[in-house]
């Protein structure tokens, strides 16, 4: 039972996403209000659940070590969820909050969930897919929020950064998988030290790391741009 508690934050986010999806089906302002609550309360409850796993010092791996719920990953998830709550608080003055649209908070919640999955990824393919889901959700949030004439430039900026970075990261993953024989981090941690002299290993790691850093910086920058737009 204790092992399953390590997933309490993810289970809360899954429930919040289901509520947010149902909110899309509700007419008028009811859907928007429900979606905003799902985002706010879901992120807050998930943050408390993740902090509880840190206090209890829970440590578990899932899906053949493709998913990790270890203290370092849980701390990273807590930072992401805290940042999500800050962004929600600051966006309360936006047009979406005033007209109570559901799409914005729904896609923001999917973006946060994708980043939480990325924080716990124990496999490079899981990491790649999670970051791409988070990025796609943010693009959709920007595209459906406010007036298109004001958001088009932000969407174009996001797309031009997202697609090349995604392909660069995938290339690095393919090279690492070819050299290491696996995409699981636990396997690569054992194999890659023996390949330290291989230039291709350093290049592949750099491709993955640079892609993650560039897309993270772009996500943060665009969240600030969305608030100002």
Secondary structure, DSSP 8 states (H G I E B T S, - for coil): -HHHHTTHHHHHHHHHHHHHHHHHHS-HHHHHHHHHHHHHHHHHHHHHHHHHHHHTT--EEETTTTEEE-HHHHHHHHHHHHHHHHHHHHGGGSHHHHHT-SHHHHHHHHHHHHHHHHHTB-BHHHHHHHHHHHHHHHHHHHHHSS-HHHHHHHHHHHHHHHHHHHHHHHHHHHHHHHHHS--BHHHHHHHGGGGTT-HHHHHHHHHHHHHHHHHHHHHHHHHHHHHH-
